[in-house]
Amino acid sequence: MNIMTSDLKLVEEPKKPLAMDPKKFALWLFIITVVMVFAALTSAYIVRQAEGNWMVFELPVEMWLTTATIFLSSITMHWAYLEAKKDNLERVKLALGITTLLGILFLVGQFYIWGVLVERQVYFVGNPSGSFLYVISGLHGLHIVSGVIFLIIVLISTFKYKVHSKKLSQIQMCATYWHFLDVLWIYLFVFLLLNH
Amino acid sequence: MATADIHITEETHHDGHEHDHDHHGNFWTTYVFSTDHKMIAKQFLISGIFWALIGGILSVIFRLQLGFPEAQLDWLKPVLGEWITPEGKLDPEFYLALVTMHGTIMVFFVLTAGLSGTFANFLIPLQIGARDMASGFMNMLSYWFFFVSSVIMFTSLFIETGPASGGWVIYPPLSALPQAMNGSGLGMTLWLVAMALFIVSSLLGGINYIATVINLRTKGMSFSKLPLSIWALFLTAVIGLLSFPVLFAAALLLIFDRSFGTSFYLSDIYINGEALPNQGGSPVLFQHLFWFLGHPEVYIVLLPALGITSEVIATNSRKPIFGYKAMVGSILFIAILSFVVWAHHMFVSGMNPFLGSVFMLLTLIIAVPSAVKVFNYLTTLWRGNLRFTPAMLFSIGLVSFFISGGLTGIFLGNSAIDIQLHDTYFVVAHFHLVMGSASFFGMLAGIYHWFPKMFGRMMDAKLGYIHFWLTFVGVYMVFFPMHYIGIAGYPRRYYSFTNYDVFNSFSDLNMLVSIAAIVTLAAQFIFLFNFFYSMFRGRRASANPWQSNTLEWTTPIEPGHGNWPGEIPTVYRWPYDYSKPGAKEDFIPQHIPFSMTPESNLPHENDLIKLEGDNDVEVVKVDEKK
């Protein structure tokens, strides 16, 4: 019966046929553009690799650690969202704080990996196989920076009591974006593992 | 969940309504940093017209060189300065800069930003019945990114080493190495920066257009009742959203190659006998990435023009558009195909010939939806009560160019024939007709048609007719001869042909083309005068001057912020009820319910009447379905 009434409500106000918050919708469209950028880069990677003259090198093991970090941060992000639904604001702050820290840790880790790569004579300037790795991880890192900024914004609004079970839209969008960046990195990591 | 979401949208809706009452801002918020979609559309339009003028003048300068290779151009010195050599000739490198900038400006700044930016912003909220775009702020940002991009691109015209000169497709290594030519130095850097900002602007705009069409349609405006102009603008935005990020990726790698020494596109290059350190890059990779945007870009340019034409032709034929669903289907089909044909630009790049035949097949398939569109335009015109307004003439002109330019596309799409025709004037003739002139005519048709809604005044029709005939004949005089020159093997982007005996027989034809180009450009000043004069002194427009069905004509003559002073009208019928048998007038606007037109309703429309009442009835209807 509950479901019935909400269905009826939808029909009574048919002004918005697809009743989605335009901001959330715009976020999804933005995610599509990011997907297209990385689809272009990874397909360029494959096309270029197929042409030969491709330097092969092992991915640093540390990449497994950074991948684990970002995966963990996705879990804490979800935890934050669940706590926000239950109005446990203290725990939301904690979970968001951990997520932010893990995000920063990921960035530091990625930067450290660049150093490891340089030690192994894989440079940004040189064979494209190395350059691609820097460009792909660098551009992803740039998106992580934007994600961390978003996390901090949500964290601040939590402190101002602007995130709670009646006002979830901001933390939902933040979670969507953060999970997306996580999945994007896992895709890139698996892609690099298979094609390095 | 559903209820929560509804409340959010209701809130935003309410905001828009409040805005409507206290929108009397100062000069800056009304005309400059406006978030009103109508003002932003006008900003895009004026910028687009400015760029079209610049692009047109550039083309006439290089046409002077091609048509009159012996002429003394000293008189251009006050404008072009050092670009005129001491012998009174055009500097050959500047010639390359001219064609590059002409292409860049026309494709991106005029026919993408000027066309989509103007009409998507103007028409989407007005025709779907929304108070504004999904995000007015993002919309404003979109224009200002475009503006900054324009300023940078414009500045690059005046720097000492000249603007980018490697062609609008900026193929590396030419564009990647500053040593290659003057234009590949600072000019190319500015080009890349400007285009990066342009992409941001396009994406901000596109996200907004899509979000608006999907989320903010008025009551009753289902997708099957959308005007075709909205369908076209919507799918254009989708294409842009998917293809511009790829150009961004391509440009990013090019920037790294240019400024940081990477070798994505560079390999085995010797300059003055010295080898460059770059090893292992692939220039064909750039072509793949570029044309993955580049080909959809053709449809980003063309589809809005086709959508506008559908609207104008149906209105001025006083007939329903022929094959509405086929029109929507063909736009959709073209949009999908546009992503799988890019390599037909690269048949002679050394690509695998087998791949070439796959792309050839896919390319030729595009002829099918294109032919469907042409057929539907012609059958809409067939036995209609034609009203030859200037907008109608330009729309018919578009159909003409779409046919004559489209036919040569069938030759060019053939990978074997392309070996002869690639990069000749035949290609130039083809795309200038089918994409350049057709889209340009669509844009002009749109301006003539919606000018009354934009400025509350009418443009002068007589000047419009003169403008049309001069431009229409001029365009054919310019581009038709180019087919012959191209078949003879005349390559594009060459500075001079006087050294080759083979091409001497074409010098008078080239002269004709140049004269026609000058006359055509001159004719555009008639339009400019008409446009700006009518904006202030034109005859006052009536509420619905073309007796059109779409929602924008139900707004006040000069709509304020929020578009409709009262409630947004509800939509009951499709937008093409022209000359409906039995109807009192030859048009029935979309917001007229079937209950008010019993004399012209078809049997199934009579059944819809009982659903038009209050909302309770509709709830019952949904329950029955479940």
Interface residues (C-beta under 8 A of the other chain):
Chain A: S6 D7 L8 K9 L10 V11 E12 E13 P14 K15 K16 P17 L18 A19 M20 D21 P22 K23 F25 A26 L29 F30 I32 T33 V34 M36 V37 A39 A40 L41 A44 V47 R48 E51 N53 W54 M55 F124 V125 G126 N127 P128 S131 F132 V135 L139 S169
Chain B: M1 A2 T3 D5 I6 I8 T9 E10 T12 H13 A134 S135 M138 L203 G206 I207 N208 I210 A211 T212 I214 N215 L216 R217 T218 K219 G220 M221 S222 L241 L242 S243 F244 P245 V246 F248 A249 A250 L252 L253 F256 F260 G261 T262 S263 F264 S267 Q279 G280 G281 S282 L285 H288 L289 F292 I568 N615 E618 V619 V622 K626
